[in-house]
Amino acid sequence: DHQDLHSFPTRRSSDLKDDIDKFVNALEGVETQKEYVDEGLSGKDLKRPRFEQMKNDILTRTVDTVVVTKLDRLSRSLQDLLTLFTFFDEQGVSVMVIKDKIDTSTAQGRLMFQILGAFAELERNIIRERLAEGKKYAELHGTKSGKPQHRPRAVINLRKARELRNMGLSYNKIAKEFGLKSGIAIKKRLDGE
């Protein structure tokens, strides 16, 4: 993921160029001062080096407007966005989100900032839930992805596996009886009954 924050508007050649040009034209007299880019870091975490530098610049009154292409470039957590919003507001800093057409210097912009922040957090929570469900499914099926990985699925005779377990064999030894490398799937199936 790429975090790209601007303290003032900048012109960039991209799909958003027209929006950015209109946006920049609406801010006559404002010039770009500094870009804050955290390469490869996600918006899920506020502890990003350049982001911290931007906050320090805000505290020293070097920055009075933060321009970002999308709201989730700031954060994907509603709580973090609200904390940032409070911080920006206390410091007299406006936030402008180009793609979402938000300007927190207006009442409508403040409302939209909060609504879109809630959706960004919802999206992140849905992704987290899907990943957890996928991991659980994969564990139950004895693979990393939950898919057979171009090999035939192992047939496990649960009655025989239960008998071997009652005889004191470990899950890994039982798995080897069925041609599996790991006893995780055996354990999940026997314990899940």
mmCIF file of the C-alpha atoms, coordinates in Angstrom:
data_MODEL
# 
_entry.id   MODEL 
# 
loop_
_atom_site.group_PDB 
_atom_site.id 
_atom_site.type_symbol 
_atom_site.label_atom_id 
_atom_site.label_alt_id 
_atom_site.label_comp_id 
_atom_site.label_asym_id 
_atom_site.label_entity_id 
_atom_site.label_seq_id 
_atom_site.pdbx_PDB_ins_code 
_atom_site.Cartn_x 
_atom_site.Cartn_y 
_atom_site.Cartn_z 
_atom_site.occupancy 
_atom_site.B_iso_or_equiv 
_atom_site.pdbx_formal_charge 
_atom_site.auth_seq_id 
_atom_site.auth_comp_id 
_atom_site.auth_asym_id 
_atom_site.auth_atom_id 
_atom_site.pdbx_PDB_model_num 
ATOM 1   C CA . ASP A 1 1   ? 0.000   0.000   0.000   1.00 0.00 ? 1   ASP A CA 1 
ATOM 2   C CA . HIS A 1 2   ? 1.230   3.528   -0.742  1.00 0.00 ? 2   HIS A CA 1 
ATOM 3   C CA . GLN A 1 3   ? 0.528   6.460   1.555   1.00 0.00 ? 3   GLN A CA 1 
ATOM 4   C CA . ASP A 1 4   ? 0.639   9.810   -0.204  1.00 0.00 ? 4   ASP A CA 1 
ATOM 5   C CA . LEU A 1 5   ? -0.152  12.903  1.868   1.00 0.00 ? 5   LEU A CA 1 
ATOM 6   C CA . HIS A 1 6   ? 0.355   16.500  0.834   1.00 0.00 ? 6   HIS A CA 1 
ATOM 7   C CA . SER A 1 7   ? 0.493   19.511  3.033   1.00 0.00 ? 7   SER A CA 1 
ATOM 8   C CA . PHE A 1 8   ? -0.755  21.617  0.130   1.00 0.00 ? 8   PHE A CA 1 
ATOM 9   C CA . PRO A 1 9   ? -2.200  20.721  -3.280  1.00 0.00 ? 9   PRO A CA 1 
ATOM 10  C CA . THR A 1 10  ? 0.121   19.406  -5.952  1.00 0.00 ? 10  THR A CA 1 
ATOM 11  C CA . ARG A 1 11  ? -0.357  18.634  -9.624  1.00 0.00 ? 11  ARG A CA 1 
ATOM 12  C CA . ARG A 1 12  ? 0.100   14.963  -10.512 1.00 0.00 ? 12  ARG A CA 1 
ATOM 13  C CA . SER A 1 13  ? -0.355  13.186  -13.812 1.00 0.00 ? 13  SER A CA 1 
ATOM 14  C CA . SER A 1 14  ? -2.947  10.501  -13.130 1.00 0.00 ? 14  SER A CA 1 
ATOM 15  C CA . ASP A 1 15  ? -6.610  9.669   -13.593 1.00 0.00 ? 15  ASP A CA 1 
ATOM 16  C CA . LEU A 1 16  ? -7.321  12.414  -11.065 1.00 0.00 ? 16  LEU A CA 1 
ATOM 17  C CA . LYS A 1 17  ? -5.457  15.122  -13.018 1.00 0.00 ? 17  LYS A CA 1 
ATOM 18  C CA . ASP A 1 18  ? -8.648  16.952  -14.047 1.00 0.00 ? 18  ASP A CA 1 
ATOM 19  C CA . ASP A 1 19  ? -10.036 16.836  -10.498 1.00 0.00 ? 19  ASP A CA 1 
ATOM 20  C CA . ILE A 1 20  ? -6.698  17.975  -9.119  1.00 0.00 ? 20  ILE A CA 1 
ATOM 21  C CA . ASP A 1 21  ? -6.477  20.834  -11.652 1.00 0.00 ? 21  ASP A CA 1 
ATOM 22  C CA . LYS A 1 22  ? -9.984  22.004  -10.714 1.00 0.00 ? 22  LYS A CA 1 
ATOM 23  C CA . PHE A 1 23  ? -9.112  21.624  -7.060  1.00 0.00 ? 23  PHE A CA 1 
ATOM 24  C CA . VAL A 1 24  ? -5.863  23.562  -7.420  1.00 0.00 ? 24  VAL A CA 1 
ATOM 25  C CA . ASN A 1 25  ? -7.616  26.301  -9.400  1.00 0.00 ? 25  ASN A CA 1 
ATOM 26  C CA . ALA A 1 26  ? -10.150 26.633  -6.579  1.00 0.00 ? 26  ALA A CA 1 
ATOM 27  C CA . LEU A 1 27  ? -7.260  27.279  -4.195  1.00 0.00 ? 27  LEU A CA 1 
ATOM 28  C CA . GLU A 1 28  ? -5.658  30.225  -5.938  1.00 0.00 ? 28  GLU A CA 1 
ATOM 29  C CA . GLY A 1 29  ? -2.680  31.600  -4.116  1.00 0.00 ? 29  GLY A CA 1 
ATOM 30  C CA . VAL A 1 30  ? -1.899  28.372  -2.254  1.00 0.00 ? 30  VAL A CA 1 
ATOM 31  C CA . GLU A 1 31  ? 1.390   26.822  -3.199  1.00 0.00 ? 31  GLU A CA 1 
ATOM 32  C CA . THR A 1 32  ? 2.778   23.369  -2.544  1.00 0.00 ? 32  THR A CA 1 
ATOM 33  C CA . GLN A 1 33  ? 5.062   23.323  0.446   1.00 0.00 ? 33  GLN A CA 1 
ATOM 34  C CA . LYS A 1 34  ? 5.825   19.681  1.125   1.00 0.00 ? 34  LYS A CA 1 
ATOM 35  C CA . GLU A 1 35  ? 4.799   16.100  0.332   1.00 0.00 ? 35  GLU A CA 1 
ATOM 36  C CA . TYR A 1 36  ? 4.640   13.389  2.979   1.00 0.00 ? 36  TYR A CA 1 
ATOM 37  C CA . VAL A 1 37  ? 4.905   9.935   1.405   1.00 0.00 ? 37  VAL A CA 1 
ATOM 38  C CA . ASP A 1 38  ? 5.132   6.705   3.402   1.00 0.00 ? 38  ASP A CA 1 
ATOM 39  C CA . GLU A 1 39  ? 5.991   4.088   0.772   1.00 0.00 ? 39  GLU A CA 1 
ATOM 40  C CA . GLY A 1 40  ? 4.621   0.621   1.381   1.00 0.00 ? 40  GLY A CA 1 
ATOM 41  C CA . LEU A 1 41  ? 2.792   1.446   4.617   1.00 0.00 ? 41  LEU A CA 1 
ATOM 42  C CA . SER A 1 42  ? -0.909  0.897   5.138   1.00 0.00 ? 42  SER A CA 1 
ATOM 43  C CA . GLY A 1 43  ? -3.516  3.397   6.290   1.00 0.00 ? 43  GLY A CA 1 
ATOM 44  C CA . LYS A 1 44  ? -4.419  0.992   9.103   1.00 0.00 ? 44  LYS A CA 1 
ATOM 45  C CA . ASP A 1 45  ? -1.621  2.417   11.264  1.00 0.00 ? 45  ASP A CA 1 
ATOM 46  C CA . LEU A 1 46  ? -0.934  6.041   12.217  1.00 0.00 ? 46  LEU A CA 1 
ATOM 47  C CA . LYS A 1 47  ? 2.634   5.261   13.250  1.00 0.00 ? 47  LYS A CA 1 
ATOM 48  C CA . ARG A 1 48  ? 4.254   6.124   9.920   1.00 0.00 ? 48  ARG A CA 1 
ATOM 49  C CA . PRO A 1 49  ? 7.498   8.168   9.780   1.00 0.00 ? 49  PRO A CA 1 
ATOM 50  C CA . ARG A 1 50  ? 6.444   10.784  7.214   1.00 0.00 ? 50  ARG A CA 1 
ATOM 51  C CA . PHE A 1 51  ? 2.966   10.998  8.726   1.00 0.00 ? 51  PHE A CA 1 
ATOM 52  C CA . GLU A 1 52  ? 4.536   11.755  12.117  1.00 0.00 ? 52  GLU A CA 1 
ATOM 53  C CA . GLN A 1 53  ? 6.714   14.391  10.445  1.00 0.00 ? 53  GLN A CA 1 
ATOM 54  C CA . MET A 1 54  ? 3.608   16.003  8.961   1.00 0.00 ? 54  MET A CA 1 
ATOM 55  C CA . LYS A 1 55  ? 1.976   16.097  12.415  1.00 0.00 ? 55  LYS A CA 1 
ATOM 56  C CA . ASN A 1 56  ? 5.112   17.747  13.832  1.00 0.00 ? 56  ASN A CA 1 
ATOM 57  C CA . ASP A 1 57  ? 5.040   20.309  11.008  1.00 0.00 ? 57  ASP A CA 1 
ATOM 58  C CA . ILE A 1 58  ? 1.404   21.016  11.871  1.00 0.00 ? 58  ILE A CA 1 
ATOM 59  C CA . LEU A 1 59  ? 2.374   21.598  15.510  1.00 0.00 ? 59  LEU A CA 1 
ATOM 60  C CA . THR A 1 60  ? 5.040   24.088  14.424  1.00 0.00 ? 60  THR A CA 1 
ATOM 61  C CA . ARG A 1 61  ? 2.440   25.859  12.249  1.00 0.00 ? 61  ARG A CA 1 
ATOM 62  C CA . THR A 1 62  ? 4.310   25.036  9.018   1.00 0.00 ? 62  THR A CA 1 
ATOM 63  C CA . VAL A 1 63  ? 1.180   23.359  7.625   1.00 0.00 ? 63  VAL A CA 1 
ATOM 64  C CA . ASP A 1 64  ? -2.334  24.767  7.621   1.00 0.00 ? 64  ASP A CA 1 
ATOM 65  C CA . THR A 1 65  ? -3.960  22.535  4.991   1.00 0.00 ? 65  THR A CA 1 
ATOM 66  C CA . VAL A 1 66  ? -3.566  18.803  4.388   1.00 0.00 ? 66  VAL A CA 1 
ATOM 67  C CA . VAL A 1 67  ? -4.552  17.535  0.945   1.00 0.00 ? 67  VAL A CA 1 
ATOM 68  C CA . VAL A 1 68  ? -4.962  13.826  0.341   1.00 0.00 ? 68  VAL A CA 1 
ATOM 69  C CA . THR A 1 69  ? -6.263  11.967  -2.713  1.00 0.00 ? 69  THR A CA 1 
ATOM 70  C CA . LYS A 1 70  ? -8.544  9.591   -0.750  1.00 0.00 ? 70  LYS A CA 1 
ATOM 71  C CA . LEU A 1 71  ? -9.716  9.527   2.869   1.00 0.00 ? 71  LEU A CA 1 
ATOM 72  C CA . ASP A 1 72  ? -8.289  6.051   3.511   1.00 0.00 ? 72  ASP A CA 1 
ATOM 73  C CA . ARG A 1 73  ? -4.835  7.476   2.751   1.00 0.00 ? 73  ARG A CA 1 
ATOM 74  C CA . LEU A 1 74  ? -5.080  9.125   6.169   1.00 0.00 ? 74  LEU A CA 1 
ATOM 75  C CA . SER A 1 75  ? -6.458  6.107   8.034   1.00 0.00 ? 75  SER A CA 1 
ATOM 76  C CA . ARG A 1 76  ? -8.888  3.217   7.689   1.00 0.00 ? 76  ARG A CA 1 
ATOM 77  C CA . SER A 1 77  ? -9.936  3.352   11.330  1.00 0.00 ? 77  SER A CA 1 
ATOM 78  C CA . LEU A 1 78  ? -12.879 5.559   12.222  1.00 0.00 ? 78  LEU A CA 1 
ATOM 79  C CA . GLN A 1 79  ? -11.456 6.111   15.700  1.00 0.00 ? 79  GLN A CA 1 
ATOM 80  C CA . ASP A 1 80  ? -8.100  7.195   14.221  1.00 0.00 ? 80  ASP A CA 1 
ATOM 81  C CA . LEU A 1 81  ? -9.845  9.477   11.701  1.00 0.00 ? 81  LEU A CA 1 
ATOM 82  C CA . LEU A 1 82  ? -11.884 11.115  14.451  1.00 0.00 ? 82  LEU A CA 1 
ATOM 83  C CA . THR A 1 83  ? -8.725  11.556  16.558  1.00 0.00 ? 83  THR A CA 1 
ATOM 84  C CA . LEU A 1 84  ? -6.964  13.087  13.528  1.00 0.00 ? 84  LEU A CA 1 
ATOM 85  C CA . PHE A 1 85  ? -9.972  15.282  12.795  1.00 0.00 ? 85  PHE A CA 1 
ATOM 86  C CA . THR A 1 86  ? -9.875  16.580  16.380  1.00 0.00 ? 86  THR A CA 1 
ATOM 87  C CA . PHE A 1 87  ? -6.105  17.139  16.152  1.00 0.00 ? 87  PHE A CA 1 
ATOM 88  C CA . PHE A 1 88  ? -6.426  18.989  12.824  1.00 0.00 ? 88  PHE A CA 1 
ATOM 89  C CA . ASP A 1 89  ? -9.341  21.043  14.141  1.00 0.00 ? 89  ASP A CA 1 
ATOM 90  C CA . GLU A 1 90  ? -7.480  22.004  17.351  1.00 0.00 ? 90  GLU A CA 1 
ATOM 91  C CA . GLN A 1 91  ? -4.486  23.101  15.266  1.00 0.00 ? 91  GLN A CA 1 
ATOM 92  C CA . GLY A 1 92  ? -6.654  25.084  12.812  1.00 0.00 ? 92  GLY A CA 1 
ATOM 93  C CA . VAL A 1 93  ? -5.728  22.774  9.911   1.00 0.00 ? 93  VAL A CA 1 
ATOM 94  C CA . SER A 1 94  ? -8.173  22.059  7.085   1.00 0.00 ? 94  SER A CA 1 
ATOM 95  C CA . VAL A 1 95  ? -8.267  18.687  5.349   1.00 0.00 ? 95  VAL A CA 1 
ATOM 96  C CA . MET A 1 96  ? -9.149  18.384  1.697   1.00 0.00 ? 96  MET A CA 1 
ATOM 97  C CA . VAL A 1 97  ? -9.847  14.987  0.135   1.00 0.00 ? 97  VAL A CA 1 
ATOM 98  C CA . ILE A 1 98  ? -9.707  15.282  -3.641  1.00 0.00 ? 98  ILE A CA 1 
ATOM 99  C CA . LYS A 1 99  ? -11.444 12.118  -4.852  1.00 0.00 ? 99  LYS A CA 1 
ATOM 100 C CA . ASP A 1 100 ? -14.187 12.329  -2.215  1.00 0.00 ? 100 ASP A CA 1 
ATOM 101 C CA . LYS A 1 101 ? -14.521 16.121  -2.711  1.00 0.00 ? 101 LYS A CA 1 
ATOM 102 C CA . ILE A 1 102 ? -14.297 16.865  1.012   1.00 0.00 ? 102 ILE A CA 1 
ATOM 103 C CA . ASP A 1 103 ? -13.173 20.151  2.494   1.00 0.00 ? 103 ASP A CA 1 
ATOM 104 C CA . THR A 1 104 ? -13.307 20.217  6.294   1.00 0.00 ? 104 THR A CA 1 
ATOM 105 C CA . SER A 1 105 ? -13.352 23.977  6.300   1.00 0.00 ? 105 SER A CA 1 
ATOM 106 C CA . THR A 1 106 ? -17.107 23.599  5.557   1.00 0.00 ? 106 THR A CA 1 
ATOM 107 C CA . ALA A 1 107 ? -19.852 21.983  7.694   1.00 0.00 ? 107 ALA A CA 1 
ATOM 108 C CA . GLN A 1 108 ? -20.758 19.594  4.858   1.00 0.00 ? 108 GLN A CA 1 
ATOM 109 C CA . GLY A 1 109 ? -17.105 18.633  4.486   1.00 0.00 ? 109 GLY A CA 1 
ATOM 110 C CA . ARG A 1 110 ? -16.827 17.827  8.187   1.00 0.00 ? 110 ARG A CA 1 
ATOM 111 C CA . LEU A 1 111 ? -19.909 15.582  7.989   1.00 0.00 ? 111 LEU A CA 1 
ATOM 112 C CA . MET A 1 112 ? -18.679 13.777  4.868   1.00 0.00 ? 112 MET A CA 1 
ATOM 113 C CA . PHE A 1 113 ? -15.259 13.237  6.464   1.00 0.00 ? 113 PHE A CA 1 
ATOM 114 C CA . GLN A 1 114 ? -16.909 11.405  9.355   1.00 0.00 ? 114 GLN A CA 1 
ATOM 115 C CA . ILE A 1 115 ? -19.294 9.367   7.170   1.00 0.00 ? 115 ILE A CA 1 
ATOM 116 C CA . LEU A 1 116 ? -16.569 8.223   4.767   1.00 0.00 ? 116 LEU A CA 1 
ATOM 117 C CA . GLY A 1 117 ? -14.339 7.389   7.706   1.00 0.00 ? 117 GLY A CA 1 
ATOM 118 C CA . ALA A 1 118 ? -17.038 5.043   8.998   1.00 0.00 ? 118 ALA A CA 1 
ATOM 119 C CA . PHE A 1 119 ? -17.197 3.316   5.602   1.00 0.00 ? 119 PHE A CA 1 
ATOM 120 C CA . ALA A 1 120 ? -13.403 2.983   5.451   1.00 0.00 ? 120 ALA A CA 1 
ATOM 121 C CA . GLU A 1 121 ? -13.456 1.256   8.857   1.00 0.00 ? 121 GLU A CA 1 
ATOM 122 C CA . LEU A 1 122 ? -16.362 -0.987  7.775   1.00 0.00 ? 122 LEU A CA 1 
ATOM 123 C CA . GLU A 1 123 ? -14.404 -2.074  4.695   1.00 0.00 ? 123 GLU A CA 1 
ATOM 124 C CA . ARG A 1 124 ? -11.346 -2.886  6.786   1.00 0.00 ? 124 ARG A CA 1 
ATOM 125 C CA . ASN A 1 125 ? -13.440 -4.911  9.275   1.00 0.00 ? 125 ASN A CA 1 
ATOM 126 C CA . ILE A 1 126 ? -15.082 -6.887  6.449   1.00 0.00 ? 126 ILE A CA 1 
ATOM 127 C CA . ILE A 1 127 ? -11.638 -7.718  5.019   1.00 0.00 ? 127 ILE A CA 1 
ATOM 128 C CA . ARG A 1 128 ? -10.419 -8.799  8.475   1.00 0.00 ? 128 ARG A CA 1 
ATOM 129 C CA . GLU A 1 129 ? -13.493 -11.056 8.933   1.00 0.00 ? 129 GLU A CA 1 
ATOM 130 C CA . ARG A 1 130 ? -13.017 -12.651 5.497   1.00 0.00 ? 130 ARG A CA 1 
ATOM 131 C CA . LEU A 1 131 ? -9.356  -13.323 6.193   1.00 0.00 ? 131 LEU A CA 1 
ATOM 132 C CA . ALA A 1 132 ? -10.212 -14.964 9.527   1.00 0.00 ? 132 ALA A CA 1 
ATOM 133 C CA . GLU A 1 133 ? -12.915 -17.106 7.881   1.00 0.00 ? 133 GLU A CA 1 
ATOM 134 C CA . GLY A 1 134 ? -10.508 -18.101 5.100   1.00 0.00 ? 134 GLY A CA 1 
ATOM 135 C CA . LYS A 1 135 ? -7.817  -19.051 7.595   1.00 0.00 ? 135 LYS A CA 1 
ATOM 136 C CA . LYS A 1 136 ? -10.266 -21.150 9.600   1.00 0.00 ? 136 LYS A CA 1 
ATOM 137 C CA . TYR A 1 137 ? -11.475 -22.890 6.427   1.00 0.00 ? 137 TYR A CA 1 
ATOM 138 C CA . ALA A 1 138 ? -7.887  -23.566 5.336   1.00 0.00 ? 138 ALA A CA 1 
ATOM 139 C CA . GLU A 1 139 ? -6.994  -25.037 8.737   1.00 0.00 ? 139 GLU A CA 1 
ATOM 140 C CA . LEU A 1 140 ? -10.012 -27.340 8.606   1.00 0.00 ? 140 LEU A CA 1 
ATOM 141 C CA . HIS A 1 141 ? -9.010  -28.503 5.126   1.00 0.00 ? 141 HIS A CA 1 
ATOM 142 C CA . GLY A 1 142 ? -5.312  -28.906 5.885   1.00 0.00 ? 142 GLY A CA 1 
ATOM 143 C CA . THR A 1 143 ? -3.946  -26.360 3.393   1.00 0.00 ? 143 THR A CA 1 
ATOM 144 C CA . LYS A 1 144 ? -2.673  -22.823 3.488   1.00 0.00 ? 144 LYS A CA 1 
ATOM 145 C CA . SER A 1 145 ? -5.358  -21.545 1.124   1.00 0.00 ? 145 SER A CA 1 
ATOM 146 C CA . GLY A 1 146 ? -8.113  -24.076 1.734   1.00 0.00 ? 146 GLY A CA 1 
ATOM 147 C CA . LYS A 1 147 ? -7.717  -25.385 -1.834  1.00 0.00 ? 147 LYS A CA 1 
ATOM 148 C CA . PRO A 1 148 ? -6.238  -28.795 -2.672  1.00 0.00 ? 148 PRO A CA 1 
ATOM 149 C CA . GLN A 1 149 ? -3.149  -27.259 -4.385  1.00 0.00 ? 149 GLN A CA 1 
ATOM 150 C CA . HIS A 1 150 ? -3.195  -29.567 -7.452  1.00 0.00 ? 150 HIS A CA 1 
ATOM 151 C CA . ARG A 1 151 ? -3.109  -32.774 -5.453  1.00 0.00 ? 151 ARG A CA 1 
ATOM 152 C CA . PRO A 1 152 ? -5.809  -35.229 -4.563  1.00 0.00 ? 152 PRO A CA 1 
ATOM 153 C CA . ARG A 1 153 ? -7.561  -34.562 -1.292  1.00 0.00 ? 153 ARG A CA 1 
ATOM 154 C CA . ALA A 1 154 ? -6.677  -36.943 1.500   1.00 0.00 ? 154 ALA A CA 1 
ATOM 155 C CA . VAL A 1 155 ? -9.411  -39.327 2.490   1.00 0.00 ? 155 VAL A CA 1 
ATOM 156 C CA . ILE A 1 156 ? -9.543  -39.641 6.258   1.00 0.00 ? 156 ILE A CA 1 
ATOM 157 C CA . ASN A 1 157 ? -11.386 -42.464 7.885   1.00 0.00 ? 157 ASN A CA 1 
ATOM 158 C CA . LEU A 1 158 ? -12.510 -40.706 11.065  1.00 0.00 ? 158 LEU A CA 1 
ATOM 159 C CA . ARG A 1 159 ? -13.376 -43.973 12.812  1.00 0.00 ? 159 ARG A CA 1 
ATOM 160 C CA . LYS A 1 160 ? -9.853  -45.323 12.185  1.00 0.00 ? 160 LYS A CA 1 
ATOM 161 C CA . ALA A 1 161 ? -8.311  -41.975 13.153  1.00 0.00 ? 161 ALA A CA 1 
ATOM 162 C CA . ARG A 1 162 ? -10.303 -41.995 16.413  1.00 0.00 ? 162 ARG A CA 1 
ATOM 163 C CA . GLU A 1 163 ? -9.151  -45.565 17.143  1.00 0.00 ? 163 GLU A CA 1 
ATOM 164 C CA . LEU A 1 164 ? -5.498  -44.586 16.537  1.00 0.00 ? 164 LEU A CA 1 
ATOM 165 C CA . ARG A 1 165 ? -5.907  -41.576 18.800  1.00 0.00 ? 165 ARG A CA 1 
ATOM 166 C CA . ASN A 1 166 ? -7.444  -43.747 21.540  1.00 0.00 ? 166 ASN A CA 1 
ATOM 167 C CA . MET A 1 167 ? -4.399  -46.031 21.199  1.00 0.00 ? 167 MET A CA 1 
ATOM 168 C CA . GLY A 1 168 ? -2.244  -43.020 22.136  1.00 0.00 ? 168 GLY A CA 1 
ATOM 169 C CA . LEU A 1 169 ? -0.876  -42.013 18.713  1.00 0.00 ? 169 LEU A CA 1 
ATOM 170 C CA . SER A 1 170 ? -0.145  -38.324 18.198  1.00 0.00 ? 170 SER A CA 1 
ATOM 171 C CA . TYR A 1 171 ? -2.084  -36.302 15.628  1.00 0.00 ? 171 TYR A CA 1 
ATOM 172 C CA . ASN A 1 172 ? 1.053   -36.113 13.449  1.00 0.00 ? 172 ASN A CA 1 
ATOM 173 C CA . LYS A 1 173 ? 1.508   -39.917 13.477  1.00 0.00 ? 173 LYS A CA 1 
ATOM 174 C CA . ILE A 1 174 ? -2.165  -40.384 12.600  1.00 0.00 ? 174 ILE A CA 1 
ATOM 175 C CA . ALA A 1 175 ? -1.766  -37.860 9.773   1.00 0.00 ? 175 ALA A CA 1 
ATOM 176 C CA . LYS A 1 176 ? 1.175   -39.866 8.363   1.00 0.00 ? 176 LYS A CA 1 
ATOM 177 C CA . GLU A 1 177 ? -1.070  -42.973 8.332   1.00 0.00 ? 177 GLU A CA 1 
ATOM 178 C CA . PHE A 1 178 ? -3.329  -41.065 5.918   1.00 0.00 ? 178 PHE A CA 1 
ATOM 179 C CA . GLY A 1 179 ? -0.469  -39.570 3.875   1.00 0.00 ? 179 GLY A CA 1 
ATOM 180 C CA . LEU A 1 180 ? -0.657  -36.096 5.389   1.00 0.00 ? 180 LEU A CA 1 
ATOM 181 C CA . LYS A 1 181 ? 2.327   -34.022 6.472   1.00 0.00 ? 181 LYS A CA 1 
ATOM 182 C CA . SER A 1 182 ? 0.649   -32.365 9.439   1.00 0.00 ? 182 SER A CA 1 
ATOM 183 C CA . GLY A 1 183 ? -1.807  -33.461 12.104  1.00 0.00 ? 183 GLY A CA 1 
ATOM 184 C CA . ILE A 1 184 ? -3.700  -30.149 12.130  1.00 0.00 ? 184 ILE A CA 1 
ATOM 185 C CA . ALA A 1 185 ? -6.541  -31.386 9.896   1.00 0.00 ? 185 ALA A CA 1 
ATOM 186 C CA . ILE A 1 186 ? -6.834  -34.611 11.935  1.00 0.00 ? 186 ILE A CA 1 
ATOM 187 C CA . LYS A 1 187 ? -6.964  -32.670 15.202  1.00 0.00 ? 187 LYS A CA 1 
ATOM 188 C CA . LYS A 1 188 ? -9.571  -30.224 13.864  1.00 0.00 ? 188 LYS A CA 1 
ATOM 189 C CA . ARG A 1 189 ? -11.769 -33.029 12.543  1.00 0.00 ? 189 ARG A CA 1 
ATOM 190 C CA . LEU A 1 190 ? -11.538 -35.214 15.632  1.00 0.00 ? 190 LEU A CA 1 
ATOM 191 C CA . ASP A 1 191 ? -11.934 -32.335 18.081  1.00 0.00 ? 191 ASP A CA 1 
ATOM 192 C CA . GLY A 1 192 ? -14.737 -30.817 15.994  1.00 0.00 ? 192 GLY A CA 1 
ATOM 193 C CA . GLU A 1 193 ? -16.971 -33.872 16.254  1.00 0.00 ? 193 GLU A CA 1 
# 
